[in-house]
Amino acid sequence: RSLLASHKGWVNAVAWSPDQPFHLASASHDNTVKIWDLRAKVPLHTLAAHTSKALCLSWLPSPGNGSLLASGGADARLRLYHPDVLPAPAETSAAA
């Protein structure tokens, strides 16, 4: 049993990575999306995903390129991330 604690607001959604058996993503009312490795106690990445609550997320298979992560927020924006090209852990970044 494991507890992952890093968000500063309610967690609205979690989704397991289809490619990485120990990775999951979480979306929160703190406007962020976090990517976790369950073998670590801190998130791999914290993304300043939205200007308002991050409400939902889903992994999208991308044949030959791993998976993309999509998040939607109360700011009416859909954000797409490619986990293989995210900044180094502990940096915060907004994706296109």
C-alpha positions, 0 to 999 in steps of 0.5 A: 500500500502506498500514499502519494502526497504532493497535490495542494488541492483535491485530486479529480482524476488518475490514469495508469500509463498504458506503456509504463507499469509503474507510472500514473498521472493525476489531475487536481484542483491545484491546476496541476497534472502530476506524473508519478512513478509508484516506486518513488515518493515524489512525482516525476513531473509536476505540470502547470497544466491549467489556469484553473482546476485540472478536471480530467486526464487520459493516456492516448496510445501513440503507435511508435511514439509511446503514449501522449497524456491529455488533460482538460481543465476548468479553463476550457483548454485541452493540453497534450503532453509527450512524457518522453520530452518533459523537463527534468523532474522537479521542474514545472512546465506548461505544455503546448 
